[in-house]
Amino acid sequence: MPTFRDLATAAYCPRQLYYRRRDDETPEVPDSVAMRRELAYEYPRLLADADLDDEPIAVTATQYRSALHRAKARSEAWESLVDPADRDVLLEGRDCRGVAHKILEEPVAPSLLFTGEPPDTGVWQPQSVRLVAAALALSYERERPIDIAFAEYPAHGVVRRVSLSAHRRAGYRSTLRTVRSIDGPPSRVRNRTKCETCDYRDSCGVRTRSLGSLL
C-alpha cells in the first residue's frame, strides 16, 4: 500500500519515486526538519515572550509573530491546533497509509507540518495530494466524512485550511493511479528545475542548466 510520502513524491516527480523504490530507500528526517516541526507545538509560547532569535524560524521575529497572530485570528481550529487530540498518528486508509502530525477534534481533521516555504496562497500540489490522502484515511478510520485538512508551516507561522474540493480529490486520484502504475522508469518531468536538487539526477541522466543559461 503506498504511503502519503509516496503520493507526494509522485505528484512532484514520478521518476523520483521509482528510483526511491528501486533503491528501497526511506528518507530520514533531518534534525533541522524535526526542530522546525516542534515549533508547531509551541505556538502559545512563541506568541508570548519567547526569544525568537533562538528559534529555527525562517523569517524575522516581527514577521513570524504577525503571521501567527493572523493564523490565530482567522482559524476556527486554533485551540485544536495548539492542543491536538493526538500527534504523529499512523493512519491506515483504504488506498494508502501514513502519519498525520496532528489529529484535531474540533473540527475533526488531520494537520500536516511542512517545514519549507509556503506559496503565496493555498498549498503546493504535492502537499495538496498528501493532505487529501491524510483526510481520506482519517475518514476511512472514523467512518465519517471529513472534508478539510490543515497545512502548517511552523517555521513561517503560517496555517492554511484546505478543503477537499473536487479538484483536489481529482489530483489525488490521478496521483494514486500513477503510483499504482509504476513498474519501470516513468517519463522525465518537463519542469527540469525540479531536477536541480534531486538526489537521483545523475542516475536519471538529466542535464540541468543554470538560471543564467536559461535566461
C-alpha positions in Angstrom: 0.0 0.0 0.0 1.5 3.4 -0.9 2.3 5.9 1.8 1.4 9.6 1.9 5.0 10.3 1.2 4.9 8.1 -1.9 1.9 10.1 -3.2 3.6 13.4 -2.5 6.8 12.3 -4.2 4.9 11.0 -7.3 2.9 14.3 -7.5 6.3 16.1 -7.6 8.1 13.6 -9.9 7.0 10.0 -10.5 10.5 9.1 -11.7 11.9 10.2 -8.3 9.5 7.7 -6.6 10.6 5.0 -9.0 14.3 5.4 -8.0 13.5 5.6 -4.3 11.5 2.3 -4.5 14.2 0.7 -6.6 16.9 1.6 -4.0 14.5 0.7 -1.2 15.3 4.0 0.5 13.3 5.5 3.3 14.4 9.2 3.8 15.5 10.0 7.3 14.1 13.1 8.9 17.0 15.6 9.3 17.5 17.3 12.7 16.7 20.7 11.2 13.3 19.4 10.0 12.5 17.9 13.3 13.4 21.1 15.1 11.1 23.1 12.8 8.2 20.7 13.3 8.5 21.1 17.0 7.6 24.8 16.6 4.0 23.7 15.7 3.6 22.5 19.3 4.9 25.7 20.9 2.6 28.4 19.4 1.4 29.9 22.7 5.0 30.3 23.9 6.2 31.7 20.6 3.3 34.2 20.6 4.3 35.3 24.1 7.7 36.3 25.3 10.0 33.7 23.7 13.2 34.9 22.3 12.7 34.1 18.6 16.3 34.7 17.8 17.0 31.3 19.4 14.2 29.5 17.4 14.6 27.8 14.0 12.2 30.2 12.2 12.7 31.2 8.6 11.5 34.9 8.8 12.1 37.8 11.1 10.7 37.7 14.6 8.2 40.5 13.7 7.1 38.7 10.6 6.7 35.5 12.5 4.6 36.8 15.3 2.4 38.8 12.8 1.8 35.6 10.8 0.9 33.6 14.0 -1.4 36.4 15.2 -3.2 36.2 11.8 -3.5 32.5 12.0 -4.9 32.6 15.5 -7.5 35.3 14.5 -8.6 33.5 11.3 -8.6 29.8 12.2 -11.7 28.3 13.7 -9.5 25.4 14.8 -6.8 27.3 16.6 -7.4 25.7 20.0 -7.3 22.2 18.4 -4.1 23.2 16.6 -2.5 24.4 19.8 -3.6 21.3 21.8 -4.3 18.5 19.3 -6.1 15.4 20.4 -3.2 13.3 19.2 0.1 13.6 17.3 2.2 11.5 15.0 -0.7 9.1 14.3 -0.3 6.3 11.7 -3.5 6.3 9.6 -4.5 3.3 7.6 -6.8 4.2 4.8 -8.5 2.2 2.1 -5.9 3.2 -0.6 -2.9 4.5 1.3 -1.3 4.9 4.7 0.9 7.4 6.5 1.4 9.6 9.5 -0.7 12.6 10.4 1.3 15.0 12.6 -1.8 16.2 14.4 -5.3 14.9 14.8 -7.8 17.6 15.6 -11.2 17.1 17.1 -12.8 20.5 16.8 -13.2 20.2 13.8 -12.2 16.6 13.1 -9.4 16.8 10.7 -5.7 15.9 10.2 -3.0 18.6 10.2 0.3 18.1 8.4 3.5 20.0 9.1 5.6 21.3 6.2 9.0 22.9 7.0 9.6 24.6 3.7 8.3 27.9 2.4 4.5 28.2 1.8 3.2 29.5 -1.5 1.5 32.9 -1.5 -1.9 31.2 -1.3 -3.0 27.7 -0.8 -0.6 24.8 -0.7 1.9 23.3 -3.2 0.4 20.5 -5.4 2.4 17.6 -3.7 1.2 18.9 -0.3 -2.4 19.0 -1.6 -2.2 15.4 -2.6 -0.7 14.4 0.8 -3.4 16.4 2.7 -6.2 14.7 0.8 -4.7 11.3 1.4 -4.5 12.0 5.1 -8.1 13.3 5.3 -9.5 10.4 3.4 -7.5 7.9 5.5 -8.8 9.5 8.7 -12.3 9.5 7.2 -12.0 5.8 6.5 -10.8 5.0 10.0 -13.5 7.2 11.6 -16.2 6.0 9.2 -17.4 9.6 8.7 -17.0 12.3 6.1 -14.0 14.6 6.6 -13.9 17.4 4.1 -11.0 19.6 5.4 -7.4 19.3 6.4 -4.8 21.8 7.8 -1.4 22.6 6.5 1.0 24.2 8.9 4.3 25.9 8.0 5.7 26.2 11.5 8.9 27.9 10.5 6.9 30.7 8.9 4.0 30.9 11.4 1.5 30.1 8.6 -1.6 27.9 8.9 -3.8 27.1 5.9 -7.2 25.5 5.9 -7.5 23.2 2.9 -10.9 21.9 1.7 -11.2 18.6 -0.1 -12.6 20.2 -3.3 -13.4 18.2 -6.4 -10.3 19.5 -8.0 -8.1 18.4 -5.1 -9.7 14.9 -5.0 -9.2 14.5 -8.7 -5.5 15.4 -8.3 -5.2 12.8 -5.5 -6.9 10.1 -7.6 -4.7 10.9 -10.6 -1.6 10.6 -8.5 -2.8 7.4 -6.9 -3.2 5.9 -10.4 0.3 7.0 -11.3 1.8 5.4 -8.2 -0.1 2.1 -8.9 1.1 2.0 -12.5 4.8 2.5 -11.9 6.7 -0.7 -12.9 9.6 1.0 -14.7 11.1 4.4 -15.0 8.3 6.9 -15.8 8.9 9.8 -18.3 11.0 12.6 -17.1 9.2 15.7 -15.9 9.1 18.7 -18.2 9.9 21.2 -15.5 13.7 20.5 -15.2 14.1 22.9 -12.3 12.7 20.1 -10.2 15.8 18.1 -11.0 18.3 20.6 -9.7 18.0 19.4 -6.1 17.1 15.8 -6.8 19.4 13.1 -5.3 18.8 10.9 -8.4 19.6 13.5 -11.1 22.9 11.7 -12.0 21.4 8.3 -12.4 18.4 9.8 -14.1 20.6 11.3 -16.8 19.0 14.7 -16.6 21.2 17.6 -17.6 20.4 20.7 -15.5 21.2 24.2 -16.6 21.9 27.3 -14.6 19.4 30.1 -14.4 21.8 32.3 -16.3 21.8 29.8 -19.2 18.1 29.6 -19.2 17.8 33.3 -19.5 
